[in-house]
Amino acid sequence: MPSDRLLWAEKNYLFAGSHSAAKRGAMIYSFFAICKKHGVNPYEWLKHTLQNIMSNN
């Protein structure tokens, strides 16, 4: 159930230490959730993206 996962994440953000840390945690959680939804390996996507950024500069 997605609402259960959201509630779990929301409870964890209470212990993030600051509002900005909670926002960063939410962004990372969202990144992994979107990767999972679309069947994308997050490690491979990030590796490919960073290599392309480096090769374009």
C-alpha distances in whole Angstrom, upper triangle without the diagonal:
4,6,5,7,9,10,11,13,15,16,17,19,21,23,24,27,28,26,27,25,22,22,23,20,18,20,19,16,16,18,16,13,15,17,15,14,17,18,21,22,22,25,27,26,27,30,31,31,33,36,36,36,39,41,41,43
4,5,5,6,9,10,11,12,14,15,17,19,21,21,25,25,23,24,22,19,19,20,17,15,16,16,13,12,15,14,10,13,15,13,12,16,17,19,20,20,23,25,24,25,28,29,28,30,33,33,33,36,38,38,40
4,5,5,6,9,10,10,12,14,15,17,19,20,23,24,22,23,22,18,19,20,17,15,17,18,14,14,17,16,13,15,18,16,15,19,21,22,23,23,26,28,27,27,31,32,31,32,35,36,36,38,40,40,42
4,5,5,6,9,10,11,12,14,16,18,19,22,23,22,23,22,18,19,20,17,15,18,18,14,15,18,16,14,17,19,17,17,20,21,23,23,23,25,28,27,27,31,32,31,33,36,37,36,39,41,41,43
4,5,5,6,8,10,11,12,15,16,17,20,21,20,21,19,16,16,17,14,12,15,14,10,11,14,13,10,14,16,14,14,18,18,20,20,19,22,24,24,24,27,29,28,29,32,33,33,35,38,38,39
4,5,5,6,9,10,11,13,15,15,19,19,17,18,17,13,14,15,12,10,13,13,10,10,14,13,11,14,16,15,15,18,20,21,21,20,23,25,24,24,27,29,28,29,32,33,32,35,37,37,38
4,5,5,6,9,10,11,14,15,18,18,17,19,18,14,15,17,14,12,15,16,13,14,17,16,14,17,20,18,19,22,23,24,25,23,26,28,27,27,30,32,31,32,35,36,35,38,40,40,41
4,5,5,6,9,10,12,13,17,18,17,19,16,13,15,16,13,12,15,15,11,13,16,15,14,17,19,18,18,22,23,23,23,21,24,27,26,26,29,31,30,31,34,35,34,36,39,39,40
4,5,5,6,9,10,11,14,15,14,15,13,10,11,12,9,8,11,11,8,10,13,13,12,15,17,16,17,20,21,21,21,19,21,24,23,23,26,28,27,27,31,32,31,33,36,36,37
4,5,5,7,10,10,13,13,12,14,13,9,11,13,10,9,12,13,11,12,16,16,14,17,20,19,20,23,24,24,24,22,24,27,26,25,28,30,29,30,33,34,33,35,38,38,38
4,5,5,8,10,12,14,13,16,14,11,13,15,12,12,15,16,13,15,18,18,17,20,22,21,22,26,27,27,26,24,26,29,28,27,30,33,31,32,35,36,35,37,40,40,41
4,5,6,7,10,12,12,14,11,9,12,12,9,10,14,13,11,14,17,16,16,19,21,20,22,25,25,25,24,22,23,27,26,25,27,30,29,29,32,34,33,34,37,38,38
4,5,5,8,9,9,10,8,5,8,10,7,8,12,12,11,13,16,16,16,19,21,21,22,25,26,25,25,22,23,27,26,24,27,29,28,28,31,32,31,33,36,36,36
4,6,8,9,9,12,10,8,11,13,11,11,15,16,15,17,20,20,20,23,24,24,26,28,29,29,28,25,27,30,29,28,31,33,31,31,35,36,34,36,39,39,39
4,6,8,10,12,9,8,12,13,11,13,16,16,15,18,20,20,21,23,25,25,27,29,30,29,28,25,26,30,29,27,30,32,31,30,34,35,34,35,38,39,38
4,6,8,9,6,5,9,9,8,10,13,13,13,16,18,18,19,22,23,23,25,28,28,27,26,23,24,27,26,24,27,29,28,27,30,32,30,32,35,35,35
4,7,9,7,7,11,11,11,13,16,16,17,19,21,21,23,25,26,27,29,31,32,30,29,26,26,30,29,26,29,32,30,29,32,34,32,33,36,37,36
4,5,5,6,9,10,11,12,14,16,16,18,20,21,22,24,26,27,28,31,32,30,29,26,27,30,29,26,29,31,29,28,32,33,30,32,35,35,34
4,5,5,6,9,10,11,12,14,15,16,18,20,21,22,24,26,27,29,30,29,28,25,26,29,28,25,28,30,28,27,31,32,29,31,35,34,33
4,5,5,6,9,10,11,13,14,15,17,19,20,21,23,24,26,27,29,27,26,23,24,27,25,22,25,27,25,24,28,28,26,28,31,30,30
4,5,5,6,9,10,11,12,14,15,17,18,20,21,23,24,26,27,25,24,21,22,25,23,21,24,26,24,23,27,28,26,27,31,30,30
4,5,5,6,9,10,10,12,14,15,16,18,20,21,22,24,26,24,24,20,22,25,24,21,25,27,25,24,28,29,27,29,32,32,32
4,5,5,6,9,10,10,12,14,15,16,18,20,21,23,24,23,23,19,21,24,22,20,23,25,22,22,26,27,25,27,30,29,29
4,5,5,6,9,10,11,13,14,15,17,19,20,21,23,21,20,16,18,21,19,16,20,22,19,19,23,24,22,24,27,27,26
4,5,5,6,9,10,11,12,14,15,17,18,20,21,20,19,16,17,20,19,17,20,22,20,20,24,25,24,25,29,29,29
4,5,5,6,9,10,10,12,14,15,16,18,20,19,19,16,18,21,19,17,21,23,21,21,25,25,24,26,29,29,29
4,5,5,6,9,10,10,12,14,15,17,18,17,17,13,16,18,16,14,18,19,17,18,21,22,20,23,26,25,26
4,5,5,6,9,10,11,12,14,16,16,15,14,11,12,15,14,12,16,18,16,16,20,21,20,22,25,25,26
4,5,5,6,9,10,11,12,14,15,14,14,11,14,17,15,15,18,20,18,19,23,24,23,25,28,28,29
4,5,5,6,9,10,10,12,14,13,14,11,15,17,15,14,18,19,18,19,22,23,22,25,27,27,28
4,6,5,6,9,10,11,12,10,11,8,11,13,11,11,14,15,14,15,19,19,19,21,23,24,25
4,5,5,6,9,10,10,9,9,7,10,12,11,11,14,16,15,17,20,20,21,23,25,26,27
4,5,5,6,9,10,10,11,10,13,15,14,14,18,19,18,20,23,23,23,26,28,28,30
4,5,5,6,8,8,10,9,13,14,12,13,17,17,16,18,21,21,21,24,26,26,28
4,5,5,6,5,7,6,10,11,9,11,14,14,14,16,19,19,20,22,24,24,26
4,5,5,6,8,8,12,13,12,14,16,17,17,20,22,22,23,26,27,28,30
4,6,8,10,11,15,15,14,16,19,19,19,22,24,24,25,27,29,29,31
4,6,9,10,14,13,12,15,17,16,17,20,21,21,22,25,26,26,29
4,7,9,12,12,11,14,16,16,17,19,21,21,23,25,26,27,29
4,6,9,8,7,10,12,12,13,16,17,17,19,21,22,23,26
4,6,5,6,9,10,11,12,14,16,17,18,20,21,23,25
4,6,5,6,8,10,10,12,14,15,16,18,20,21,23
4,5,5,6,9,10,11,12,14,15,17,18,20,22
4,6,5,6,8,10,11,12,14,15,16,18,20
4,5,5,6,9,10,11,12,14,15,17,19
4,5,5,6,8,10,11,12,14,15,17
4,6,5,6,9,10,11,12,14,16
4,6,5,6,9,10,11,12,15
4,5,5,6,9,10,11,13
4,5,5,6,9,10,11
4,5,5,6,9,10
4,5,5,6,9
4,6,5,7
4,6,6
4,6
4
